């Protein structure tokens, strides 16, 4: 598995974790539990930001390096 594939897979799993934590926050809001539960989605969202920025910049960096040798 290459580095780019690993980052894509991590980004996909982080999106699933983020969605689940947001849904848990909505349920917690209905049940009126502790307010710290609303901060749980921020960790996967921050990690998703970094992987997303990498995936956004990767094609531009590859183009700048030049054509790949086969």
Secondary structure, DSSP 8 states (H G I E B T S, - for coil): --HHHHHHHHHHHHHHHHHHHHHHHHHHHHHT--GGGGGTHHHHHHHHHHHHHHHHHHHHHHHHH-----
